[in-house]
């Protein structure tokens, strides 16, 4: 077994107390919760996002990632996008819309399409 030490600043003591309280209420050792968190974190972040690797920003500080479908588009500063990028974004969203609609039609779920 390998031990891991975690140093907590005074500003996070309340967070640790609450974490331990919730873990006790759920009947789970804090180490188990932390291991589960680490496994989940590795699954989500281990490979990174190949479409938007950090190198793109390092090489080109003006590089802009396209919004993710699940995000609220209003949080993006579209005025910073070029006309070419905006046009490409519109095409991609139309492709997604058509693809999703086709899948819903296969499932006979057209009534949900707005």
Secondary structure, 3 states (H helix, E strand, C coil): CCCCCCCCCHHHHHHHHHHHHHHHHHCCCHHHHHHHHHHHHHHHHCCCCHHHCHHHHHHCCCCCCCCCCCCCHHHCCHHHCCHHHHHHHHHHHHHHHHHHHHHHHHCCCHHHCC
